[in-house]
Amino acid sequence: MTIEATLRSRVSDAFPQALVLLENESHKHNVPEGSETHFGMTVVAEEFEAMPRVKRHQAVYGLVSDLLDGPVHALALHLYTPKQWGERNQQSPMSPECLGGGR
C-alpha cells in the first residue's frame, strides 16, 4: 500500500462518515520524482463538533504518528466541522510554496 493510501485509509477508518481530501504535495518540494513525503489533508467530520482544534489535530496525528516518524516529512492538516466547511465554501487552504531545499 502506498503512503498516500495508508494515510487515507487510517483517517477514513477512524472517521467513517468524514470527507477526506488528501493531496500529495511532494512535487512542490526538492525531493525525487514520485516521492510521498509532503501531504495536505482536509477532513470534515461531525465528530469534530465536540473537539477543540488542538484535540482534532491530536486525534489525526495519533493515527499516523508512525508515518511522521518515518517517510512523511510534512502533513498539513485542515480539520473542519460540516458547518465550518460550508462557511469556507468547501475550499481547502492552499499550501505555501516550498522555500527550501535548493530550489
Number of C-alpha atoms within 10 A of each C-alpha: 7 8 16 16 10 13 20 16 15 14 20 15 11 12 18 12 12 20 16 18 13 18 13 17 19 21 15 14 18 14 13 10 9 9 16 19 22 20 20 19 18 20 23 22 20 15 14 20 14 10 13 9 14 9 12 21 15 11 15 18 16 11 14 17 12 11 17 14 9 9 13 20 13 15 19 15 18 17 21 25 18 19 14 13 18 12 11 12 9 13 10 17 12 7 11 7 9 14 10 8 8 7 8
